[in-house]
Every structure is written in structure tokens, then in C-alpha cells.
Amino acid sequence: MITLLLAAVPAMVATAGPISKFTSTARAKAISFKVLDDVEGMSEAFEGVFAGLGGYQLVHSAGDERSWINLRYYGKTTDLYAATMEAGPGSFPRKANDVVEWRGVVKGDRFTPYAIIYRLEGTDAKARGTKTCLIVIKLARENSKIVGHAQGANEEAQAKAIADKARPSAE
């Protein structure tokens, strides 16, 4: 009886609530990476494809001192450029580091993501420095979209709260 109870505890814990997993957009981790030399008027243009979770791939694109993530789900790419530039802090928003946080749930031994969070930075002319924020993207296959951003002292908790609101109710 105790053995059955102890065996059931890991399964209950595994489905208890949202967790985070992390992937990287470091160039060395790319599935493919190409420098786009012939893009007119764009400096430092590139496109890197990186492993994601739950059937998604991250497409880290850059040009003209901006960079952003698009999502690819089984060959269909969602273009998030305009929404990212609108939500980004300051001028020339760009991905600030190589970390991408995936929010999701575990059922059995399977992780199912429902949102990603990543950091953007932009130039702040007034402060003569940079501003950062966390961008939150709801995963909905080819209909994935930015659902919010968080900035400031509590930004990590706020970004997770925004992401967790995007969690499908059936989860």
C-alpha cells in the first residue's frame, strides 16, 4: 500500500502546475545559421534556426541593429517582427541574450509548452543607455502571438504570470 502511494506522488507532482524549461539561441547551438549579406540597407542581417520544445523551432532573425524571434511549427513560420518592434523597449529592439524560457506543464514524462519568454533590449536616448523587457509569446502553432511584456523590478514574476494566463484551460 505504501509503495503504491509513493509511486503515485511523482505523477501528482509532475502535473501539479506550470514549470519552466530553457533553450538557447547561442550561435553554436544553431540547427542552421546564415548571414544575409545581400539584404539591401540592413547591417548585421542573419537568420538562425534553433531547437525549441513541443514541435516548435525558434527562428532568431536580425537586421539593421534589430533582432527578434519568429516561431516555426512543423514548417509553418509565424512572423512576429512587427509585434516585437512595437512591444520592445526603446529604439532598435534586439534579443538581449541567448536564453529562451518555455512555460508549460508536464503530463507523465511529456512537457507541453504554452508560452515562451525572452529578453529584449533597446537603446534609451534619454538615459544614454539601454532598457530591457521580457517579451511573452503565447504558443498557438502558426497562430502564436505576443500577449504581453514585463519591465521593471518584478518583471520575471510578471512575465510568468502573463505566460501562465496564456495556458489553455484544458491543461
N, C-alpha and C positions, 0 to 999 in steps of 0.2 A: 504494500500500500504506500509506504513512504517513497519507495523507488518510483512509483507512478507519479506521485505528487512532485518529486524533484525533477522528473523528466518533463513534466508539463510546464514548470516555471520558465525555462528558457524560451519556450514557444510563446508564452504570455508576454514576456518581456520584449521579445522580438517584434510583436505587433502593437506595443503599448502606445507609441506616438512617433512624431517626426524625428528624424535624425539627419545629420549632415555627413556627406562623403565629399571628398575633394579630388579634383583632377587638375592637370597643368596645361598651360599654353606656352611652356618654355619651348623654344625652337627645337631643342634636342629631342623633344617628345613628339614632334610632328609626324603624322602619318604621311603628309606631303607638305611641302613648303616651296613657294615660288615667289621670286622677286619680280615685280611687274615694272620693268624698266621702260616700257613703251607707252605708259599711261601719260598722256599729254597734260602738263601742268601739275602733276602730282609728284611730290617728293616722298621718298621712302615708301613707295607703294609695295605691298606684299599681300599674299593670301596663304595662310597656313590652316591645314585641316588637322584636328586633334581628336583623340578618342574622348567620348563622353560616356554617359551611362544610359541604360534603358532604351537603347536603339538610337540615341542621338549622337551626333558629332558636332563639335564646335568648329566654326569657321571664323578664325581671327583674321580680320581684314584691316588694312591700313592704307592711308594715302593722305598727302597734304597735311602732315602732322596730326592726323586724327586716327584713332583705331577703335574698333568695336567688334562685338561678337554677333555673328549670324548663326542660326541653328540649322542643321541638316538632319532630317529624319527619314531614313531609308531612301535617300536620293533626292528628296524634296527639300529645297533650301528656303528658309524664311528670312527675308531681308529686314533687318532691324536697324539699319543705318539712320534713317530719319528720326525714329523714335529715340534712339540712343543720343543723337546730337541734341535733341530737344530736352531730354532729361539730364544731360551731362552738365557738370559744374563748369562755370567759366567759359573761356574760349578754347577752341581746339581740343575737345574732349578726347581722351585716349585711355586705353586699358592701362591701369597703373602697375600691375604686377602679373605674375603667371598663374595666380590661384583662381580657381572657379569652384564655388561651393554649390553642391547639389543637395537640395532638401527633398526628402522622400520618406517612405515607410518601408519597413521590412516585413514581408509575409513569408513565413517559413525561412528559406535561405535566399529569397529574392528581394533585391532592393528595387523599388519603383519610385523614380524621381517625379516630382510635380513642379519644381521650380529650380532656377539657378540664381546665384548671387555673385556678382563680381564688382571689383572696384574700378572706378573711372577717376581720372584727374583732369583738370583743365587749368589753363592759365588765368590767374586773377590779377588783372592790370592794376586795380586799386591797391591791393596789398603787395604788389610786386612779388608774387609768389604763385603758389598753386592752391587749388581747392580740390577736395576729393568727395566722392559719394559712393554709395553702394547701389548698384542697379539690380532690380529684381525682375526676372523674366518668368512668366507662367508658361510651363511646358504644355502644349496642346498640339503636338505633332506639327503639321505645316501651318497651323493657326497660332503658334506660340507668339506671345507679345509681352512687351514691358508693361508691368502692372504697378510699378512704383519705384521710388528710390528713397534712400535714407541718408541723412547727413548730420553730423554733429556728435556730441558726446555719447549718445545712446544708439548710434547708427547700427551697430551689429544686431542688437536685440530688436530694433525697429525693422530692419531688413528681414530678419527671420519671421517676425510677426506678419509682415506683408506677404512673404512667401507662403507661410502656413495658411493664410486666408485663401490662397490660390489652390489649396489642397482640395481635390474633388471630394464631394460629400460621401461618395460610396466607399472611400478609403477607410 
